[in-house]
Amino acid sequence: MGKLKAILTIPELRTKLMITFLFLAVYRVGYCIPLPFVDQRLMNRNVGQGGPLGDILGFVSLFSGGDLSNATLFGLGIMPYISASIIFQLLAAVYPPLEKLQKEGEAGRKKINNYTRIATVFICFFQAFMYVQFIMQPANRGGQGFALADYNTGFYWMTMVVLMTTGTMFLMWMGEQIDEYGIGNGISLIIMGGIVARIPAATASLLFENGRLKESIFTLGGGSTQDISFEKLVVLMLLFIAVVVAVIAITKGQRRIPTQSAKHIRGRRVFGGTRQFLPLRVNQAGVMPVIFASSLLVLPYFMFNALAGATEWGWMVALKDAFERQGWTYSVLFILMIYVFCYFWTAIIFNPKDMANNLKDYGSFIPGYRPGKRTAEYLEKVMMRITYVGAAFLAVIAVIPTLITNTMDVRQEVASFYGGTGLLIVVSVALDLVQKINSHLVMRNYPGLTED
C-alpha cells in the first residue's frame, strides 16, 4: 500500500497513469462495437463459440488487439500498423534513402512515421476488404455467408471496409497518445489489453458449463473429451507459474561481457581504468519472431482451404487439415520460422560493428581483443550463441499451447492463455511497464516497485 500511495503522490506519474487507463477503456468500448450489415448471432454461433475457423481467427487476434472472431469496429486491431512499421524498419536496413532519414534524428523519425501511417491505410484497406469478403460472401463462393438479407452488395461492403480502417487508424492514434502523454508503449499495451480481456472468458469456459461449476473438476480422470479434471487443473496451474517464472528469467537474462576503460593521466591524477560490463540480452529479439512466424503460418491455412474447396484434391485437403489442426507439421515449421526470424530480427537491431566503434570512441575495450574489427567479430560470435538459446526458449513457449491441446484435450483458446505466446507478451509488457514506473519513483527518491 505504501508503494501504491507513493505512485499516486507523484502528480506527473498519476496523470500519466490516468491517461493510459482512459485510452485503454476507450479501446475496450470500441472493441465491443459490432459492424453493421452482419448477422452477429449467426457469426457467433459458427465462429465465436470455437471450432477450427474460430481457433484460427482467435489465434490471429491474439497478436493484434482486435477480434476477428466477431465482426467489430476494432476487428483488425493494431496489426496493420505493426506490419507497416516492420516493413519500414526492414527497408531502412537495405534502402539507403530511408537509412539516411533514420540517421537524421527527430526530423527523420517524423518523416518515417508519416510514411508508416500512409502505408497503414493501404494495408488496412486490403486486409479489411479480404476479411469482409470472407465473412459476407455466400458459402458456395468460398465465403461464410454471415451477411444480413438485402445488405450483401458492394456499397455495404465498402462501408464496412471504411469503418474497420477508421477503427485501426483510431487505435494507432491512441497508441501514439499513450506514448506521448501516458506511460509505457501504447501499441504493446493495446495488445496486452486485448489478451488480458480474453482471460476471464477462457477461464469461464474451462471451469463452468451452463453457468455451473463443472463436476469433473472434483474427480480424477475427468469426463469426456475437453472436460477439465482435477489433475488437468493442477497441471495447468503449475504450467502457468512455470511459464511466468521462465519468461521473467529469460526476458531479464543477460550475458555480461567485461569491458575496461583506458587509463588517462592528467597531472598527478589517474582517470579511467575501471572495469565495467556490457550487457547483451539473451532474448534480444523479444516476441517479434513469434508474431512474424504466427502471422505467416496463418496464410497457408486460408490458401489451402480455398484450393481444397475449389479442386477437392486429396493432398490439398491433407495440407489444409495439417495447418488447421496444428499438428506436428505445423509445429516443426513454427519452430524453424522462429529460429529464422530470431536471427533475422537480431541482425537488424544489433550491430556489432557500431557497438565496437562506440567502445573504441569512449576509450573502452574488451580484455583480450583488439578494438575495432576483432571486438566486432567477438560480439557477433557471442550474440549468435545466446540468440540460439533465446530462440529455443521462444520455440518452447510457442508450442506449449499446441502440446496442451493435443495431449490434454484442452481447448486451444484456453491453452493459448495459460502457457504460450499470449502469456509471453503479457509478462514482457508488464515488466516494461514496471520498469518505467520504477524510473519515475527512483527519480524522486522513492523506493521502486521491485525494492523492499
C-alpha positions as CSV (number, residue, x, y, z in Angstrom):
1,M,0.0,0.0,0.0
2,G,2.9,2.3,0.7
3,K,4.3,2.0,-2.8
4,L,0.8,2.5,-4.3
5,K,0.4,5.6,-2.2
6,A,3.8,6.8,-3.5
7,I,2.7,6.3,-7.1
8,L,-0.5,8.3,-6.5
9,T,1.5,11.0,-4.6
10,I,3.6,12.0,-7.7
11,P,1.3,14.3,-9.8
12,E,3.1,13.6,-13.1
13,L,3.0,9.8,-12.7
14,R,-0.6,9.9,-11.5
15,T,-1.6,11.9,-14.6
16,K,0.2,9.6,-17.0
17,L,-1.5,6.5,-15.4
18,M,-4.9,8.1,-15.6
19,I,-4.4,9.0,-19.3
20,T,-3.2,5.5,-20.1
21,F,-6.2,3.8,-18.3
22,L,-8.6,6.2,-20.0
23,F,-7.4,5.3,-23.5
24,L,-7.4,1.6,-22.7
25,A,-11.0,2.0,-21.5
26,V,-11.9,3.7,-24.8
27,Y,-10.2,0.8,-26.6
28,R,-12.3,-1.7,-24.8
29,V,-15.6,0.1,-25.7
30,G,-14.7,0.2,-29.4
31,Y,-13.6,-3.5,-29.2
32,C,-17.3,-4.4,-28.5
33,I,-19.0,-2.2,-31.1
34,P,-20.3,-4.5,-33.9
35,L,-20.1,-3.8,-37.6
36,P,-23.4,-3.2,-39.4
37,F,-24.9,-5.5,-42.0
38,V,-23.5,-8.6,-40.4
39,D,-25.7,-11.3,-38.8
40,Q,-23.8,-11.3,-35.4
41,R,-25.8,-14.2,-34.0
42,L,-25.1,-16.5,-36.9
43,M,-21.4,-15.5,-36.8
44,N,-21.1,-16.0,-33.1
45,R,-22.8,-19.4,-33.4
46,N,-20.4,-20.6,-36.1
47,V,-17.2,-18.8,-35.3
48,G,-17.3,-17.2,-31.8
49,Q,-18.0,-20.4,-30.0
50,G,-14.9,-22.3,-31.2
51,G,-14.3,-24.7,-34.0
52,P,-11.3,-24.8,-36.3
53,L,-12.1,-21.4,-38.0
54,G,-12.8,-19.8,-34.7
55,D,-9.4,-21.1,-33.3
56,I,-7.5,-19.7,-36.3
57,L,-9.2,-16.3,-36.2
58,G,-8.8,-16.1,-32.4
59,F,-5.1,-17.0,-32.7
60,V,-4.6,-14.2,-35.2
61,S,-6.5,-11.7,-33.0
62,L,-4.2,-12.6,-30.1
63,F,-1.4,-10.6,-31.6
64,S,-3.4,-7.7,-33.0
65,G,-5.5,-6.5,-30.1
66,G,-8.6,-7.0,-32.3
67,D,-11.3,-9.5,-32.6
68,L,-11.7,-11.3,-36.0
69,S,-14.0,-14.0,-34.4
70,N,-16.6,-11.3,-34.2
71,A,-17.1,-8.5,-36.8
72,T,-16.4,-5.4,-34.7
73,L,-15.1,-1.8,-35.3
74,F,-11.6,-2.7,-33.9
75,G,-11.7,-6.2,-35.6
76,L,-8.3,-5.7,-37.4
77,G,-6.7,-4.4,-34.2
78,I,-3.3,-2.7,-34.4
79,M,-1.6,-5.4,-36.6
80,P,-1.7,-3.3,-39.9
81,Y,0.2,-0.5,-38.1
82,I,2.7,-3.1,-36.7
83,S,3.1,-4.6,-40.2
84,A,3.8,-1.2,-41.7
85,S,6.3,-0.4,-39.0
86,I,8.1,-3.6,-39.6
87,I,8.2,-3.1,-43.3
88,F,9.9,0.3,-42.9
89,Q,12.3,-1.0,-40.3
90,L,13.4,-3.7,-42.8
91,L,13.6,-1.2,-45.6
92,A,15.7,1.2,-43.6
93,A,18.3,-1.6,-43.3
94,V,18.6,-2.1,-47.1
95,Y,17.3,1.1,-48.7
96,P,19.9,4.0,-48.5
97,P,17.4,6.9,-48.6
98,L,15.4,5.5,-45.6
99,E,18.7,4.7,-43.8
100,K,19.7,8.3,-44.3
101,L,16.4,9.6,-42.9
102,Q,16.8,7.3,-39.9
103,K,20.1,8.9,-39.1
104,E,18.7,12.5,-39.2
105,G,17.4,12.2,-35.7
106,E,13.9,13.5,-34.7
107,A,13.1,15.1,-38.1
108,G,13.9,11.9,-40.0
109,R,11.9,9.8,-37.5
110,K,8.9,12.0,-38.0
111,K,9.1,11.6,-41.8
112,I,9.3,7.8,-41.5
113,N,6.4,7.8,-39.1
114,N,4.3,9.7,-41.7
115,Y,5.2,7.2,-44.3
116,T,4.3,4.4,-41.9
117,R,0.8,5.9,-41.3
118,I,0.2,6.2,-45.0
119,A,1.2,2.6,-45.5
120,T,-1.1,1.5,-42.7
121,V,-4.1,3.0,-44.5
122,F,-3.4,0.9,-47.6
123,I,-2.7,-2.3,-45.6
124,C,-5.9,-1.7,-43.6
125,F,-8.0,-1.3,-46.8
126,F,-6.6,-4.5,-48.2
127,Q,-7.0,-6.6,-45.1
128,A,-10.4,-5.2,-44.3
129,F,-11.6,-5.9,-47.8
130,M,-10.3,-9.5,-47.7
131,Y,-12.0,-10.0,-44.3
132,V,-15.3,-8.5,-45.3
133,Q,-15.4,-10.6,-48.5
134,F,-14.6,-13.7,-46.5
135,I,-17.5,-13.2,-44.0
136,M,-20.0,-11.7,-46.4
137,Q,-19.7,-14.0,-49.4
138,P,-22.1,-16.9,-49.5
139,A,-20.8,-20.4,-48.8
140,N,-21.0,-21.5,-52.4
141,R,-18.5,-18.8,-53.4
142,G,-15.9,-19.6,-50.7
143,G,-17.2,-17.3,-48.0
144,Q,-19.1,-17.8,-44.7
145,G,-22.5,-16.2,-45.6
146,F,-22.8,-14.0,-42.5
147,A,-24.4,-11.1,-44.3
148,L,-27.9,-9.9,-43.4
149,A,-30.5,-10.2,-46.1
150,D,-30.6,-7.4,-48.6
151,Y,-27.3,-6.0,-47.4
152,N,-24.8,-8.1,-49.4
153,T,-23.9,-5.5,-52.0
154,G,-20.7,-3.6,-52.9
155,F,-21.9,-0.4,-51.1
156,Y,-22.4,-2.1,-47.8
157,W,-19.1,-3.9,-48.2
158,M,-17.2,-0.7,-48.7
159,T,-18.9,0.9,-45.7
160,M,-17.6,-1.9,-43.5
161,V,-14.1,-1.7,-45.0
162,V,-14.0,2.1,-44.3
163,L,-15.3,1.5,-40.7
164,M,-12.6,-1.1,-40.0
165,T,-9.9,1.1,-41.5
166,T,-11.1,4.0,-39.4
167,G,-11.1,1.8,-36.3
168,T,-7.5,0.7,-36.8
169,M,-6.3,4.3,-37.5
170,F,-8.0,5.4,-34.3
171,L,-6.2,2.6,-32.4
172,M,-2.9,3.8,-34.0
173,W,-3.6,7.4,-32.8
174,M,-4.4,6.2,-29.3
175,G,-1.2,4.2,-29.1
176,E,0.8,7.3,-30.1
177,Q,-1.1,9.4,-27.5
178,I,-0.2,6.9,-24.8
179,D,3.5,7.0,-25.9
180,E,3.5,10.8,-25.6
181,Y,1.2,11.6,-22.7
182,G,0.8,8.2,-20.9
183,I,3.2,5.7,-19.6
184,G,4.5,2.6,-21.4
185,N,4.5,1.6,-25.0
186,G,1.0,2.3,-26.3
187,I,0.9,-0.3,-29.1
188,S,2.1,-3.0,-26.7
189,L,-0.4,-2.0,-24.0
190,I,-3.3,-2.2,-26.5
191,I,-2.2,-5.8,-27.5
192,M,-1.8,-6.7,-23.8
193,G,-5.2,-5.3,-23.0
194,G,-6.8,-7.5,-25.7
195,I,-5.1,-10.6,-24.4
196,V,-5.9,-9.9,-20.7
197,A,-9.5,-9.2,-21.5
198,R,-9.9,-12.7,-23.0
199,I,-8.6,-14.5,-19.9
200,P,-11.8,-14.4,-17.9
201,A,-13.9,-15.9,-20.8
202,A,-11.2,-18.6,-21.3
203,T,-11.2,-19.4,-17.6
204,A,-15.0,-19.5,-17.5
205,S,-15.1,-21.9,-20.4
206,L,-12.6,-24.1,-18.6
207,L,-14.3,-24.2,-15.2
208,F,-18.0,-23.6,-15.9
209,E,-20.7,-25.1,-18.1
210,N,-24.2,-23.7,-18.4
211,G,-23.4,-21.3,-15.6
212,R,-22.5,-24.0,-13.1
213,L,-19.1,-25.3,-12.0
214,K,-18.1,-28.5,-13.8
215,E,-18.4,-31.6,-11.6
216,S,-15.4,-33.2,-13.4
217,I,-13.1,-30.7,-11.6
218,F,-13.6,-32.7,-8.3
219,T,-12.9,-36.1,-9.8
220,L,-9.7,-37.7,-11.0
221,G,-9.6,-38.6,-14.7
222,G,-12.3,-36.1,-15.6
223,G,-15.0,-37.0,-18.1
224,S,-15.5,-36.7,-21.8
225,T,-13.1,-35.1,-24.3
226,Q,-12.1,-31.5,-23.5
227,D,-13.6,-31.9,-19.9
228,I,-11.4,-30.5,-17.2
229,S,-10.4,-32.8,-14.4
230,F,-8.6,-32.2,-11.1
231,E,-5.2,-33.3,-12.3
232,K,-5.6,-31.2,-15.5
233,L,-6.4,-28.2,-13.5
234,V,-3.3,-28.7,-11.3
235,V,-1.1,-29.2,-14.3
236,L,-2.4,-26.0,-15.9
237,M,-1.8,-24.0,-12.7
238,L,1.7,-25.3,-12.4
239,L,2.4,-24.7,-16.0
240,F,1.1,-21.1,-15.7
241,I,3.5,-20.5,-12.8
242,A,6.4,-22.2,-14.6
243,V,5.9,-20.2,-17.8
244,V,5.7,-16.9,-15.9
245,V,8.9,-17.6,-14.0
246,A,10.7,-18.7,-17.2
247,V,9.6,-15.7,-19.2
248,I,10.7,-13.3,-16.4
249,A,14.1,-15.1,-16.1
250,I,14.8,-15.1,-19.9
251,T,13.4,-11.6,-20.5
252,K,15.7,-10.1,-17.8
253,G,18.6,-12.6,-18.6
254,Q,21.8,-11.0,-19.8
255,R,25.3,-12.1,-20.9
256,R,27.6,-9.6,-19.3
257,I,30.8,-9.0,-21.3
258,P,33.6,-7.4,-19.2
259,T,35.0,-4.2,-20.5
260,Q,37.7,-1.9,-19.3
261,S,38.3,1.7,-19.9
262,A,41.8,3.1,-20.7
263,K,43.7,5.0,-18.1
264,H,44.3,8.7,-18.6
265,I,46.9,10.6,-16.6
266,R,46.3,14.3,-16.0
267,G,49.0,15.8,-13.8
268,R,49.3,13.6,-10.8
269,R,45.9,12.1,-11.1
270,V,44.9,8.9,-12.9
271,F,41.5,8.7,-14.5
272,G,39.7,5.6,-16.0
273,G,41.0,2.1,-15.8
274,T,37.7,0.9,-14.3
275,R,36.1,-2.4,-15.1
276,Q,32.5,-2.5,-16.3
277,F,30.1,-4.8,-18.1
278,L,28.5,-4.7,-21.5
279,P,25.0,-6.4,-21.1
280,L,23.7,-8.4,-24.0
281,R,20.1,-9.6,-23.7
282,V,19.6,-13.4,-24.1
283,N,16.2,-12.7,-25.8
284,Q,17.3,-9.8,-27.9
285,A,14.5,-10.2,-30.5
286,G,11.7,-10.1,-27.9
287,V,8.3,-11.5,-29.1
288,M,8.6,-10.3,-32.7
289,P,9.9,-13.6,-34.1
290,V,6.8,-15.4,-32.7
291,I,4.4,-12.8,-34.1
292,F,6.1,-13.0,-37.5
293,A,6.0,-16.8,-37.6
294,S,2.4,-17.0,-36.4
295,S,1.2,-14.4,-38.9
296,L,2.9,-16.2,-41.8
297,L,1.7,-19.6,-40.8
298,V,-1.9,-18.4,-40.9
299,L,-1.8,-17.7,-44.6
300,P,-1.2,-21.4,-45.7
301,Y,-4.4,-22.4,-43.9
302,F,-6.6,-19.9,-45.8
303,M,-4.8,-20.7,-49.1
304,F,-5.1,-24.5,-48.8
305,N,-8.7,-24.1,-47.6
306,A,-9.6,-22.2,-50.7
307,L,-7.8,-24.5,-53.0
308,A,-9.2,-27.6,-51.3
309,G,-12.7,-26.3,-51.8
310,A,-12.1,-25.4,-55.4
311,T,-10.2,-28.6,-56.5
312,E,-11.1,-31.3,-54.0
313,W,-7.7,-32.8,-54.4
314,G,-6.9,-35.3,-51.6
315,W,-3.4,-34.0,-50.9
316,M,-4.6,-30.4,-50.8
317,V,-7.2,-31.4,-48.2
318,A,-4.5,-33.1,-46.2
319,L,-2.4,-29.9,-46.2
320,K,-5.4,-27.9,-45.1
321,D,-6.0,-30.3,-42.2
322,A,-2.3,-30.2,-41.2
323,F,-2.4,-26.5,-40.7
324,E,-6.0,-26.5,-39.3
325,R,-5.3,-29.0,-36.5
326,Q,-1.8,-27.5,-35.8
327,G,-0.2,-30.9,-35.7
328,W,3.5,-31.9,-36.0
329,T,3.9,-30.4,-39.5
330,Y,2.7,-27.0,-38.2
331,S,4.8,-27.2,-35.0
332,V,8.0,-28.1,-36.9
333,L,7.5,-25.2,-39.4
334,F,6.7,-22.9,-36.5
335,I,9.9,-23.8,-34.6
336,L,12.0,-23.4,-37.8
337,M,10.5,-20.0,-38.6
338,I,11.0,-18.8,-35.0
339,Y,14.7,-19.6,-35.3
340,V,15.0,-17.9,-38.7
341,F,13.2,-14.7,-37.6
342,C,15.1,-14.6,-34.3
343,Y,18.5,-14.4,-36.1
344,F,17.0,-12.1,-38.8
345,W,15.5,-9.6,-36.3
346,T,18.6,-9.7,-34.1
347,A,20.8,-8.9,-37.1
348,I,18.6,-5.8,-37.8
349,I,18.5,-4.4,-34.3
350,F,22.0,-5.4,-33.1
351,N,25.0,-4.1,-35.0
352,P,28.3,-5.4,-33.5
353,K,30.4,-3.1,-35.7
354,D,28.7,0.1,-34.4
355,M,29.0,-1.2,-30.8
356,A,32.7,-1.9,-31.3
357,N,33.2,1.6,-32.7
358,N,31.3,3.1,-29.8
359,L,33.5,1.3,-27.3
360,K,36.6,2.5,-29.1
361,D,35.3,6.1,-29.2
362,Y,34.7,6.1,-25.4
363,G,38.1,4.7,-24.7
364,S,36.9,1.2,-23.6
365,F,37.9,-2.2,-24.8
366,I,37.2,-5.9,-24.1
367,P,40.2,-7.5,-22.5
368,G,42.0,-9.9,-24.8
369,Y,40.5,-8.4,-28.0
370,R,41.9,-5.5,-30.0
371,P,39.5,-2.6,-30.5
372,G,37.7,-2.4,-33.9
373,K,37.3,-5.5,-36.1
374,R,38.4,-8.1,-33.6
375,T,35.9,-6.8,-31.0
376,A,33.1,-6.7,-33.5
377,E,33.8,-10.3,-34.5
378,Y,33.8,-11.4,-30.9
379,L,30.5,-9.6,-30.1
380,E,28.9,-11.1,-33.2
381,K,30.1,-14.6,-32.1
382,V,28.7,-14.2,-28.6
383,M,25.3,-12.8,-29.9
384,M,25.0,-15.8,-32.3
385,R,25.4,-18.2,-29.4
386,I,23.0,-16.5,-27.0
387,T,20.4,-15.9,-29.8
388,Y,20.3,-19.7,-30.3
389,V,19.3,-20.0,-26.6
390,G,16.8,-17.2,-26.9
391,A,15.2,-18.8,-30.0
392,A,15.0,-22.2,-28.2
393,F,13.2,-20.5,-25.3
394,L,10.7,-18.8,-27.7
395,A,10.1,-22.0,-29.6
396,V,9.3,-24.0,-26.4
397,I,7.0,-21.3,-25.1
398,A,5.2,-21.0,-28.5
399,V,4.5,-24.8,-28.9
400,I,3.2,-25.3,-25.4
401,P,-0.4,-24.5,-26.3
402,T,-0.4,-27.0,-29.2
403,L,1.1,-29.7,-26.9
404,I,-1.5,-29.0,-24.2
405,T,-4.3,-29.1,-26.8
406,N,-3.1,-32.4,-28.3
407,T,-2.1,-34.2,-25.2
408,M,-4.6,-33.0,-22.6
409,D,-7.7,-32.3,-24.8
410,V,-7.9,-28.7,-23.6
411,R,-9.4,-26.2,-25.9
412,Q,-7.0,-24.0,-27.9
413,E,-8.5,-20.8,-26.6
414,V,-7.7,-21.9,-23.0
415,A,-4.2,-23.3,-23.8
416,S,-3.1,-20.2,-25.6
417,F,-3.6,-18.1,-22.4
418,Y,-2.2,-20.4,-19.8
419,G,1.1,-21.1,-21.4
420,G,2.3,-19.7,-24.7
421,T,2.8,-16.6,-26.7
422,G,-0.1,-14.7,-25.1
423,L,1.4,-15.1,-21.7
424,L,4.8,-14.2,-23.1
425,I,3.5,-10.9,-24.4
426,V,1.6,-10.0,-21.2
427,V,4.6,-10.7,-18.9
428,S,7.1,-8.8,-21.2
429,V,4.8,-5.7,-21.5
430,A,4.1,-5.8,-17.7
431,L,7.9,-5.9,-17.0
432,D,8.5,-2.9,-19.3
433,L,5.6,-1.0,-17.6
434,V,7.0,-1.8,-14.1
435,Q,10.5,-0.6,-15.2
436,K,9.1,2.7,-16.4
437,I,7.1,3.3,-13.2
438,N,10.3,2.4,-11.3
439,S,12.2,5.1,-13.1
440,H,9.7,7.7,-12.1
441,L,9.8,6.6,-8.5
442,V,13.6,6.5,-8.3
443,M,14.0,9.9,-9.9
444,R,12.0,11.3,-6.9
445,N,13.9,9.3,-4.3
446,Y,11.1,6.8,-3.7
447,P,11.7,3.0,-3.4
448,G,11.0,1.2,-6.6
449,L,8.2,-1.4,-7.0
450,T,10.7,-4.3,-7.0
451,E,12.6,-3.0,-4.0
452,D,12.0,-3.9,-0.4
